[in-house]
């Protein structure tokens, strides 16, 4: 087990689910192994998500002992559990919606921060361009030559930093779209359970 997965397991053992989910979010983006998905199932928000993680673990490793055992237990319990009243199920979805909304807010704040950095870079690139033009005018002078070199290096560094930020922003936007999709699905399920609750009135 990798150091990252060991840290996640320790967080789960101490019931620090928030920390475990934060670590899992990064691991599943960079190195989504069967072990990682099996641990993600232990930190799942609900049974549906837990089943999804276990199925992904088994898809990567069909002989994964823990994932197969946990999925078998889920399937067995699905036949013997007494259906919960819509009011109880609604509480579960409400909790999930709350967490998804917080996750969406976090991602929106991160994307906003990246947009502000990108906007600032446009000003820095303009300054670098002005320096490049001024230095070109005095290219005969030594200071002009050094100015061109400095401006070119600055412009190149800013361009690289901008490209990295754009990649990060794209990743964050993808995460946000995924969270919003799950949030919409959860709200739809709540509406269905509201209708079903009429049978319990």
C-alpha positions as CSV (number, residue, x, y, z in Angstrom):
1,X,0.0,0.0,0.0
2,X,1.4,3.4,-1.0
3,X,2.0,6.2,1.6
4,X,-1.0,8.1,0.3
5,X,-3.3,5.1,0.7
6,X,-1.9,4.4,4.2
7,X,-2.7,8.0,5.2
8,X,-6.2,7.6,3.9
9,X,-6.7,4.4,5.8
10,X,-5.4,6.0,9.0
11,X,-8.0,8.8,8.5
12,X,-10.7,6.3,8.0
13,X,-9.6,4.3,11.1
14,X,-9.9,7.5,13.2
15,X,-13.3,8.3,11.6
16,X,-11.9,11.5,10.0
17,X,-14.1,11.1,6.9
18,X,-13.6,14.7,5.7
19,X,-9.8,14.3,5.6
20,X,-10.1,10.9,4.0
21,X,-12.3,12.3,1.2
22,X,-10.0,15.2,0.6
23,X,-7.0,12.8,0.2
24,X,-9.1,10.4,-1.9
25,X,-10.1,13.2,-4.3
26,X,-6.5,13.8,-5.2
27,X,-5.5,10.1,-5.4
28,X,-8.5,9.2,-7.6
29,X,-7.4,11.9,-10.0
30,X,-3.7,11.0,-10.2
31,X,-3.6,7.2,-9.5
32,X,-7.0,5.6,-9.5
33,X,-6.2,2.0,-8.4
34,X,-8.4,-0.8,-7.1
35,X,-7.2,-0.2,-3.6
36,X,-8.0,3.5,-3.8
37,X,-11.6,2.8,-5.0
38,X,-12.0,0.2,-2.2
39,X,-11.0,2.8,0.4
40,X,-13.2,5.4,-1.3
41,X,-16.2,3.0,-0.8
42,X,-15.5,3.2,2.9
43,X,-15.9,7.0,2.8
44,X,-18.8,7.0,0.4
45,X,-21.7,9.5,1.0
46,X,-24.4,6.9,0.5
47,X,-24.9,3.2,-0.6
48,X,-25.3,4.1,-4.3
49,X,-21.9,5.8,-4.3
50,X,-20.3,3.0,-2.3
51,X,-21.6,0.5,-4.8
52,X,-20.2,2.6,-7.7
53,X,-16.7,2.7,-6.1
54,X,-16.6,-1.0,-5.4
55,X,-17.6,-1.8,-9.0
56,X,-14.8,0.4,-10.2
57,X,-12.3,-1.4,-7.9
58,X,-13.4,-4.8,-9.2
59,X,-13.2,-3.6,-12.8
60,X,-9.6,-2.7,-12.2
61,X,-8.9,-5.9,-10.2
62,X,-11.5,-8.6,-10.5
63,X,-9.9,-10.6,-7.7
64,X,-9.8,-7.8,-5.2
65,X,-10.8,-9.6,-1.9
66,X,-12.1,-6.7,0.1
67,X,-14.0,-5.0,-2.8
68,X,-15.7,-8.3,-3.7
69,X,-16.6,-9.1,-0.1
70,X,-18.1,-5.6,0.5
71,X,-20.0,-5.7,-2.8
72,X,-21.4,-9.1,-1.9
73,X,-22.6,-7.7,1.5
74,X,-24.3,-4.8,-0.2
75,X,-26.1,-7.1,-2.6
76,X,-27.2,-9.4,0.2
77,X,-28.5,-6.5,2.3
78,X,-30.4,-5.1,-0.7
79,X,-32.7,-8.1,-0.5
80,X,-33.2,-8.2,3.3
81,X,-33.4,-4.5,4.3
82,X,-36.7,-3.0,5.1
83,X,-37.4,0.0,2.9
84,X,-37.0,3.2,4.7
85,X,-39.9,5.7,4.8
86,X,-39.5,8.5,2.3
87,X,-38.9,11.0,5.2
88,X,-35.8,9.0,6.3
89,X,-34.5,8.7,2.8
90,X,-35.1,12.4,2.2
91,X,-32.9,13.2,5.2
92,X,-30.1,11.1,3.7
93,X,-30.4,13.0,0.3
94,X,-30.6,16.3,2.1
95,X,-27.3,15.6,3.8
96,X,-25.7,14.6,0.5
97,X,-27.1,17.7,-1.2
98,X,-25.6,19.9,1.6
99,X,-22.1,18.4,1.1
100,X,-22.4,18.6,-2.7
101,X,-23.4,22.3,-2.4
102,X,-20.4,23.0,-0.1
103,X,-18.1,21.2,-2.6
104,X,-19.6,23.2,-5.5
105,X,-19.0,26.5,-3.5
106,X,-15.4,25.5,-2.8
107,X,-14.7,24.7,-6.5
108,X,-16.4,28.0,-7.6
109,X,-14.2,29.9,-5.2
110,X,-11.1,28.2,-6.6
111,X,-12.1,28.9,-10.2
112,X,-12.7,32.5,-9.3
113,X,-9.3,32.8,-7.8
114,X,-7.7,31.3,-10.9
115,X,-9.6,33.7,-13.1
116,X,-8.3,36.7,-11.1
117,X,-4.8,35.4,-11.4
118,X,-5.2,35.0,-15.2
119,X,-6.6,38.6,-15.4
120,X,-3.5,39.8,-13.5
121,X,-1.3,38.0,-15.9
122,X,-2.7,39.9,-18.8
123,X,-1.4,43.1,-17.2
124,X,2.0,41.5,-16.5
125,X,2.2,40.3,-20.1
126,X,1.5,43.8,-21.4
127,X,4.3,45.2,-19.2
128,X,6.6,42.6,-20.5
129,X,5.7,43.4,-24.1
130,X,6.3,47.1,-23.5
131,X,9.7,46.3,-22.0
132,X,10.5,44.2,-25.0
133,X,9.6,47.0,-27.4
134,X,11.6,49.6,-25.5
135,X,14.6,47.4,-25.3
136,X,14.4,46.7,-29.0
137,X,14.6,50.4,-29.7
138,X,17.9,50.6,-27.8
139,X,19.2,47.2,-29.0
140,X,22.6,48.8,-29.8
141,X,23.2,49.6,-26.2
142,X,24.2,46.8,-23.8
143,X,21.4,47.7,-21.5
144,X,19.0,47.2,-24.4
145,X,20.3,43.7,-25.1
146,X,20.0,42.7,-21.5
147,X,16.5,44.2,-21.4
148,X,15.4,42.1,-24.4
149,X,16.8,39.0,-22.7
150,X,15.1,39.8,-19.5
151,X,11.8,40.7,-21.2
152,X,11.9,37.5,-23.3
153,X,12.5,35.4,-20.2
154,X,9.8,37.2,-18.2
155,X,7.3,36.8,-21.1
156,X,8.2,33.1,-21.4
157,X,7.8,32.4,-17.7
158,X,4.4,34.2,-17.6
159,X,3.2,32.3,-20.6
160,X,4.1,29.0,-18.9
161,X,2.5,30.0,-15.6
162,X,-0.6,31.1,-17.5
163,X,-0.8,27.7,-19.4
164,X,-0.5,25.8,-16.1
165,X,-3.3,27.9,-14.5
166,X,-5.5,27.3,-17.5
167,X,-5.0,23.5,-17.2
168,X,-5.8,23.7,-13.4
169,X,-8.9,25.8,-14.1
170,X,-10.1,23.3,-16.7
171,X,-9.7,20.5,-14.2
172,X,-11.6,22.5,-11.5
173,X,-14.3,23.3,-14.0
174,X,-14.7,19.6,-14.8
175,X,-14.9,18.8,-11.1
176,X,-17.5,21.5,-10.6
177,X,-19.6,20.3,-13.6
178,X,-19.5,16.8,-12.1
179,X,-20.5,18.0,-8.6
180,X,-23.4,20.1,-10.1
181,X,-24.6,17.1,-12.1
182,X,-24.6,14.9,-8.9
183,X,-26.3,17.7,-7.0
184,X,-29.1,18.0,-9.7
185,X,-29.6,14.2,-9.6
186,X,-29.8,14.2,-5.8
187,X,-32.4,17.0,-5.8
188,X,-34.4,15.1,-8.4
189,X,-34.4,12.1,-6.2
190,X,-35.6,14.2,-3.2
191,X,-38.5,15.5,-5.3
192,X,-39.4,11.9,-6.2
193,X,-39.3,10.9,-2.5
194,X,-41.5,14.0,-1.7
195,X,-44.1,12.6,-4.0
196,X,-43.7,9.1,-2.5
197,X,-44.2,10.4,1.0
198,X,-47.8,11.1,0.2
199,X,-48.3,7.3,0.7
200,X,-47.2,7.7,4.3
201,X,-49.5,10.6,5.2
